[in-house]
């Protein structure tokens, strides 16, 4: 897919870029090109070779299991804490789809440039391997919630995860997208949204969910929210602050 080049001194909000060693960050940054992420844009497809990887700066990307093409289900969520294209670290082909659920921006690096950096830096490989481990924790806990949590708890968990990645209580989500998130019928989503709204945790409007009571939503989720978030911090370290770097012309 085409890359939009940009010349500037700018900041990044991507936690992976900010958390890595200075040498690794300075090696990658000149290769980055920032571009918008439009809703429903596919960033990777199962079985298709990658042409680029990207570090998410804003917005939310769904990682989808597409074993049943007619009924894909979201198995992971990626925002500014992560990247799309981890298969490239080991020169593999993606085994999941990834597409944009909430619009935003990302920093793209062409696949050859990225793999050259990974091959030439043991520290970068080790660091990104830690991120893959953090992703696996999120996926495994999602599987646990899928078996043990109610549809309402699972929806509440997803809303909190999306909120963590967007800096706003207003989430541009439709019943269709929430159905995909949980792998349930739209009727089940309608029922879950109604009950969460009746508890004053959220307000639902057409194409928009507004979180009104985050502490209440967290309490309602119980043990199904917070573990993956804490593990990310343990594995990757504390959330870094934005840095000013030089972007590719």
C-alpha positions, 0 to 999 in steps of 0.5 A: 500500500502507498506510503505518505512521506512527511518531512518534519521534526515531530513527536511520537506518542507510540510507547514502543518507539519511546520505550526502546533504547535511544540507538534503536529508536534513532535507527528506526525513526528516519525510516518512518512515514506518518499517515492517517488510518481510516476506519476499516482499512486492512493493515495486514491479512492472513497469509499475505506477505507484509509490505510495511509495518506500523507503529500506532500513534492514535486510533484502535486496530483490531486483530482478527482470527479469521479461521471461519471467514464468515464469522471472524472474531477480535482476538486482540486490540492494538493502539499507541502501545503497540505495532502491527506487523510483528510477523516481520520480526521473524520473517513470517507471514501474518496469521491474523487480519488487522484492520482499523476500528477507530481512525487515527495515525500511525508511523509506517516503515517499509518491510525491507528497511524494518527487517534490516534494522531487526537483523542488525540489532540484537537489542531491537529483536529482544525488545520487540520479542518482549512486546510479542509476549505482552500481546500473547498475554492479552490474547490469552486473557481474552480467551479466558474472558470469552469462556468465563465472562458474560457478554456484558462483562466482555463488552465492558472490558473491550470498551475500557481497552478502547478507551485506554487507547483513545484519550476520549470517553466518546468511542465511535463504535457501531453495534456491528463493530461491537458484534465483531469485537465479541463474536456474538449476534447484534441482538446480544450486543443490543441487550448488553448495551441496554443493560450497561446504559441502564446501570449508568456506566455508558451512554449509547447513541447512533454510532457512538458509545460514551463512557460515563462511569469508568470506575463503575465499569472497571468494578463491573468487569472485575478480574477480566480487566486490568491484568493484561494492562499490568502485565504490559507494564511489567514486561515493557516497563513504565509508560514513556513520555513523548520525545522529539525526533527527526522523521524521514523526508 
